[in-house]
Amino acid sequence: MPIRITIDKQNALIHTHATGHVTGADLIDYYQRLRAHPDFRRNLNEIFDATEVEQIDLTADDVRKLSAFTEEYTSLGVPVRVAIVASGDLEFGLSRMYEMLQVRSINLLRVFRERSQAERWISEVRLEPPRTD
């Protein structure tokens, strides 16, 4: 399996690691496996690390299908942060396309070139807006 999922319950974080050759079908399969994982909860942030992907067979249509598929599920949950780490140009560009397609998602999604940036963003505390009353 080119996409491995680890759920860190203590830190409420999903670690996803993609390696080798990844296809559009692999991404749909990963998302289905994630949702079926016994430790999955709707309130977990995620870091999806694609820095070790060597080959990606993914079309723009595949990205649109994945976006539509994931939006079906995110509308049922609570807002979480999803950080995609993609150092390669193709992976970064396809991830940015996915990010832009997620405009209706309740999740906050960002794409990064470096894992340290993604980890920093994931760990930021979201502050409540100031009250005006």
TORMI-100303 format. One record per atom (N, C-alpha, C, O): residue in one letter; x, y, z. Coordinates in steps of 0.2 Angstrom, whole numbers, padded with zeros to 4 digits, always signed. Layout:
TORMI-100303
AXYZ
...
***
This chain:
TORMI-100303
M+0004-0006+0000
M+0000+0000+0000
M+0004+0006+0000
M+0009+0007+0005
P+0004+0011-0005
P+0008+0016-0005
P+0006+0022+0000
P+0010+0027+0000
I+0001+0021+0003
I-0001+0026+0008
I-0003+0023+0015
I-0007+0019+0015
R+0001+0025+0020
R+0001+0022+0026
R-0002+0027+0031
R-0001+0033+0031
I-0007+0025+0035
I-0010+0029+0040
I-0009+0027+0047
I-0009+0021+0049
T-0007+0032+0051
T-0006+0031+0058
T-0009+0036+0062
T-0009+0042+0061
I-0013+0034+0067
I-0017+0039+0071
I-0014+0039+0078
I-0014+0034+0082
D-0012+0045+0080
D-0009+0047+0086
D-0015+0049+0091
D-0016+0055+0091
K-0018+0045+0095
K-0023+0047+0099
K-0022+0052+0104
K-0025+0057+0106
Q-0016+0051+0107
Q-0013+0056+0112
Q-0013+0063+0110
Q-0015+0068+0114
N-0011+0064+0104
N-0010+0071+0101
N-0016+0073+0096
N-0015+0078+0093
A-0021+0068+0096
A-0026+0070+0091
A-0024+0071+0084
A-0026+0077+0082
L-0020+0067+0081
L-0017+0069+0075
L-0017+0063+0071
L-0014+0057+0073
I-0018+0063+0064
I-0018+0058+0059
I-0011+0060+0056
I-0010+0065+0053
H-0007+0055+0055
H-0001+0055+0051
H-0002+0051+0045
H-0003+0044+0046
T-0002+0053+0039
T-0002+0050+0033
T+0004+0050+0029
T+0007+0056+0028
H+0006+0045+0027
H+0013+0045+0023
H+0012+0041+0016
H+0011+0035+0016
A+0013+0045+0011
A+0013+0042+0004
A+0020+0041+0002
A+0024+0046+0002
T+0021+0035-0001
T+0028+0034-0004
T+0027+0030-0011
T+0022+0028-0013
G+0032+0031-0015
G+0033+0027-0021
G+0028+0029-0026
G+0028+0035-0028
H+0024+0025-0029
H+0020+0026-0035
H+0013+0027-0032
H+0010+0022-0029
V+0010+0033-0033
V+0003+0034-0031
V-0002+0036-0036
V+0000+0040-0041
T-0008+0033-0036
T-0013+0034-0041
T-0019+0038-0038
T-0019+0038-0032
G-0023+0040-0042
G-0030+0043-0040
G-0034+0037-0036
G-0037+0039-0031
A-0034+0031-0039
A-0037+0026-0035
A-0034+0025-0028
A-0038+0023-0023
D-0027+0025-0027
D-0024+0025-0021
D-0027+0030-0016
D-0028+0028-0010
L-0028+0036-0018
L-0030+0041-0014
L-0037+0040-0012
L-0039+0042-0006
I-0042+0038-0016
I-0048+0036-0014
I-0048+0031-0009
I-0052+0031-0004
D-0044+0025-0010
D-0044+0020-0006
D-0041+0022+0001
D-0044+0020+0006
Y-0036+0026+0001
Y-0033+0029+0007
Y-0039+0032+0011
Y-0040+0031+0017
Y-0043+0037+0008
Y-0048+0040+0012
Y-0054+0036+0014
Y-0056+0037+0020
Q-0055+0030+0011
Q-0060+0025+0013
Q-0057+0022+0019
Q-0061+0020+0024
R-0051+0020+0019
R-0048+0016+0024
R-0047+0021+0030
R-0048+0018+0036
L-0046+0027+0029
L-0045+0032+0035
L-0052+0032+0039
L-0052+0032+0045
R-0057+0033+0035
R-0064+0034+0038
R-0066+0027+0041
R-0070+0028+0046
A-0063+0022+0039
A-0065+0015+0042
A-0060+0013+0048
A-0062+0008+0052
H-0055+0017+0049
H-0050+0015+0054
H-0053+0015+0061
H-0057+0020+0063
P-0052+0010+0065
P-0055+0010+0072
P-0054+0016+0076
P-0058+0018+0081
D-0048+0020+0075
D-0046+0025+0079
D-0048+0032+0076
D-0047+0037+0079
F-0051+0032+0070
F-0053+0038+0067
F-0058+0042+0071
F-0063+0039+0073
R-0058+0048+0072
R-0063+0053+0075
R-0063+0059+0070
R-0058+0061+0067
R-0069+0062+0070
R-0070+0067+0065
R-0066+0074+0068
R-0066+0078+0064
N-0064+0074+0074
N-0060+0080+0076
N-0053+0080+0076
N-0050+0083+0079
L-0050+0075+0072
L-0043+0074+0072
L-0040+0078+0066
L-0042+0078+0060
N-0035+0082+0068
N-0031+0086+0062
N-0027+0080+0059
N-0026+0075+0061
E-0024+0082+0053
E-0020+0078+0049
E-0014+0081+0046
E-0015+0087+0043
I-0009+0077+0045
I-0003+0079+0041
I-0002+0074+0036
I-0001+0068+0038
F-0003+0075+0030
F-0002+0071+0024
F+0004+0072+0021
F+0005+0077+0018
D+0009+0068+0022
D+0016+0069+0019
D+0017+0065+0013
D+0017+0059+0012
A+0018+0069+0007
A+0019+0066+0001
A+0026+0067-0002
A+0027+0067-0008
T+0031+0069+0003
T+0038+0070+0001
T+0041+0064-0002
T+0047+0065-0005
E+0039+0058+0000
E+0043+0052-0003
E+0039+0049-0009
E+0040+0043-0011
V+0034+0053-0012
V+0031+0050-0018
V+0036+0051-0024
V+0039+0056-0025
E+0037+0045-0027
E+0042+0045-0033
E+0039+0046-0039
E+0042+0049-0044
Q+0033+0044-0040
Q+0029+0044-0046
Q+0021+0045-0044
Q+0019+0042-0040
I+0018+0050-0048
I+0011+0051-0046
I+0007+0050-0053
I+0009+0054-0058
D+0002+0046-0053
D-0002+0046-0059
D-0009+0048-0057
D-0013+0045-0054
L-0010+0055-0057
L-0016+0058-0055
L-0017+0064-0060
L-0013+0068-0062
T-0023+0064-0062
T-0026+0069-0067
T-0029+0074-0064
T-0031+0073-0058
A-0031+0080-0067
A-0035+0085-0064
A-0042+0082-0062
A-0045+0084-0057
D-0044+0078-0067
D-0051+0075-0065
D-0051+0070-0059
D-0055+0070-0055
D-0045+0067-0058
D-0044+0063-0052
D-0045+0067-0046
D-0048+0066-0041
V-0041+0073-0046
V-0041+0078-0041
V-0048+0080-0039
V-0050+0081-0033
R-0052+0082-0044
R-0059+0084-0044
R-0063+0079-0040
R-0067+0080-0036
K-0062+0073-0043
K-0066+0067-0040
K-0065+0066-0032
K-0069+0065-0028
L-0058+0066-0031
L-0056+0066-0024
L-0059+0071-0019
L-0062+0070-0014
S-0059+0077-0022
S-0062+0083-0019
S-0069+0082-0017
S-0071+0083-0012
A-0073+0080-0022
A-0080+0079-0021
A-0081+0074-0016
A-0086+0074-0012
F-0077+0068-0017
F-0078+0063-0012
F-0077+0065-0005
F-0081+0063+0000
T-0071+0068-0004
T-0070+0070+0003
T-0075+0076+0006
T-0076+0076+0012
E-0077+0080+0002
E-0082+0085+0004
E-0088+0082+0006
E-0092+0085+0011
E-0090+0076+0004
E-0096+0073+0006
E-0096+0071+0014
E-0100+0072+0018
Y-0090+0069+0016
Y-0088+0067+0023
Y-0087+0073+0027
Y-0089+0073+0033
T-0084+0078+0025
T-0082+0084+0029
T-0088+0088+0031
T-0088+0091+0036
S-0093+0088+0027
S-0099+0092+0029
S-0102+0089+0035
S-0107+0092+0038
L-0101+0083+0037
L-0104+0079+0043
L-0100+0080+0049
L-0102+0078+0055
G-0094+0083+0049
G-0089+0083+0055
G-0089+0090+0058
G-0093+0094+0057
V-0083+0091+0061
V-0081+0097+0064
V-0075+0100+0060
V-0071+0096+0058
P-0074+0106+0060
P-0068+0109+0057
P-0062+0106+0060
P-0061+0107+0066
V-0057+0104+0055
V-0051+0102+0057
V-0046+0105+0053
V-0047+0107+0047
R-0039+0104+0054
R-0034+0107+0050
R-0031+0101+0046
R-0030+0095+0049
V-0030+0101+0040
V-0027+0096+0036
V-0021+0100+0032
V-0022+0105+0029
A-0015+0097+0034
A-0009+0100+0031
A-0006+0095+0026
A-0005+0089+0028
I-0005+0097+0020
I-0002+0092+0015
I+0005+0095+0014
I+0006+0101+0012
V+0010+0090+0014
V+0017+0092+0013
V+0019+0088+0007
V+0019+0082+0006
A+0021+0093+0002
A+0023+0090-0005
A+0029+0094-0007
A+0028+0100-0009
S+0034+0091-0008
S+0041+0095-0010
S+0042+0095-0017
S+0045+0099-0020
G+0039+0090-0021
G+0040+0090-0028
G+0035+0094-0031
G+0029+0096-0029
D+0037+0097-0037
D+0033+0102-0040
D+0026+0099-0043
D+0021+0103-0042
L+0026+0093-0045
L+0020+0090-0048
L+0015+0089-0042
L+0009+0091-0042
E+0018+0086-0037
E+0014+0084-0031
E+0011+0091-0027
E+0005+0091-0025
F+0015+0096-0027
F+0013+0102-0024
F+0008+0105-0028
F+0003+0108-0025
G+0009+0106-0035
G+0004+0109-0039
G-0003+0105-0039
G-0008+0108-0038
L-0003+0098-0039
L-0009+0095-0038
L-0013+0096-0031
L-0019+0096-0031
S-0008+0096-0026
S-0011+0097-0019
S-0014+0104-0019
S-0019+0105-0015
R-0011+0109-0022
R-0014+0116-0022
R-0021+0116-0026
R-0025+0119-0024
M-0021+0112-0031
M-0027+0112-0035
M-0033+0109-0030
M-0038+0111-0030
Y-0031+0103-0026
Y-0036+0100-0022
Y-0038+0105-0016
Y-0044+0106-0015
E-0033+0109-0014
E-0034+0114-0009
E-0039+0119-0011
E-0044+0121-0008
M-0038+0122-0018
M-0043+0127-0020
M-0050+0124-0022
M-0055+0127-0021
L-0050+0117-0023
L-0057+0114-0024
L-0061+0113-0018
L-0067+0112-0018
Q-0057+0113-0012
Q-0060+0112-0006
Q-0064+0118-0003
Q-0064+0119+0004
V-0066+0123-0007
V-0069+0129-0004
V-0075+0128+0000
V-0077+0132+0004
R-0079+0123-0002
R-0085+0121+0002
R-0084+0117+0008
R-0088+0116+0012
S-0078+0115+0009
S-0076+0111+0015
S-0076+0115+0021
S-0074+0121+0021
I-0078+0112+0027
I-0077+0116+0033
I-0070+0115+0036
I-0069+0119+0041
N-0066+0111+0033
N-0059+0110+0036
N-0055+0116+0033
N-0056+0119+0028
L-0050+0117+0037
L-0044+0122+0035
L-0039+0118+0032
L-0036+0113+0035
L-0037+0119+0026
L-0032+0115+0022
L-0027+0119+0019
L-0029+0124+0016
R-0021+0117+0020
R-0015+0121+0018
R-0010+0116+0015
R-0009+0110+0017
V-0006+0118+0010
V-0001+0114+0007
V+0006+0118+0008
V+0007+0124+0008
F+0011+0113+0010
F+0017+0116+0012
F+0023+0112+0008
F+0021+0106+0006
R+0028+0115+0008
R+0034+0112+0005
R+0038+0108+0010
R+0042+0103+0008
E+0038+0110+0016
E+0042+0107+0021
E+0038+0105+0027
E+0033+0108+0029
R+0039+0099+0030
R+0035+0096+0035
R+0035+0100+0042
R+0030+0101+0045
S+0041+0103+0043
S+0042+0108+0049
S+0036+0113+0049
S+0034+0115+0054
Q+0035+0116+0043
Q+0030+0122+0042
Q+0023+0119+0043
Q+0019+0122+0047
A+0022+0113+0041
A+0015+0110+0042
A+0014+0108+0049
A+0009+0109+0052
E+0019+0105+0052
E+0019+0104+0060
E+0017+0110+0064
E+0013+0110+0068
R+0021+0115+0062
R+0020+0122+0066
R+0013+0124+0065
R+0009+0126+0069
W+0010+0124+0058
W+0003+0126+0057
W-0002+0122+0060
W-0007+0125+0063
I-0001+0116+0060
I-0006+0111+0063
I-0006+0112+0071
I-0012+0112+0074
S-0001+0114+0074
S-0001+0115+0081
S-0003+0122+0084
S-0004+0123+0090
E-0004+0126+0079
E-0006+0133+0081
E-0013+0132+0085
E-0017+0129+0083
V-0014+0136+0090
V-0020+0136+0094
V-0024+0141+0090
V-0023+0147+0089
R-0030+0139+0089
R-0035+0143+0086
R-0039+0147+0091
R-0042+0145+0096
L-0038+0154+0091
L-0041+0158+0096
L-0048+0160+0094
L-0050+0161+0088
E-0053+0160+0098
E-0060+0163+0097
E-0059+0170+0095
E-0055+0174+0098
P-0064+0172+0091
P-0064+0179+0089
P-0066+0183+0096
P-0070+0181+0100
P-0064+0189+0096
P-0066+0193+0102
P-0073+0195+0102
P-0076+0196+0097
R-0076+0195+0108
R-0083+0196+0109
R-0084+0204+0109
R-0080+0208+0111
T-0090+0206+0106
T-0091+0213+0105
T-0097+0215+0109
T-0099+0221+0108
D-0099+0211+0114
D-0105+0213+0118
D-0103+0216+0125
D-0107+0218+0129
***
